[in-house]
Amino acid sequence: MANLGVAIVRQYQRGVVFRFGKLRDVREPGIRFMIPLADRMWQVTLRTVTMPIPSQQVITRDNVSIGVAAVAYFRRVDPVKSIVEIEDVSAAIGQIAQTTVRNVVGRSLLDQVLTDTETLNTRIKDILDGLTQRWGIYVLLVELKDIELPPTMQRAMARHAEAEREKRAKIIAAEGEALSADRLAEAAVVISAHPVALQLRNLQILSEIAAEKNSTIVFPA
């Protein structure tokens, strides 16, 4: 119908009209009329586009090779620039996103990539947004969604985590023994000052033993 001078622009679109190859205007949603054969309309969507960034091998600053995949969310805010300034905006964003992810991750340590992904996401998003503004594109969000570690690094990290858990367990056990020894020393001081307290303690222990099964216990008093 565009060749007949009638076009329908949907709510999420804008129509960029060229007349004999020269930019004419931008049409809002609805039924729009044009001069047949003279005008040509490009319909540009303003909806958010989800672009997966495929996994690529990146060497971190501490010389560890990892695979990094991400996803970017962007939308066109200037229909004219997204057509006039660049030929294929989606392909351009995909290529520059891969390069930016590789550069940002490559300048970071492995521990930072694994534990501080929010900072890296923000840095990548700011770089992409600054580069794509001249194309009429706004980058909403960039997320690192998959980080692949080499098998040897995974085993090393598993051993390190296991050693850390054993270390914490031994420290907690040692602290418990020290606290128990302090409490026993305090109890010994109290019992030595009150001999009857020792007899009461014995009776309490006998009561705890007899609670589990019926027993006959003979003890001196």
Helices and strands as residue ranges (DSSP letters): G 2-4, E 6-9, E 13-19, E 22-27, E 30-33, E 39-45, E 49-59, E 65-76, H 79-84, H 89-106, H 110-115, H 117-132, G 133-135, E 137-148, H 151-193, H 195-212
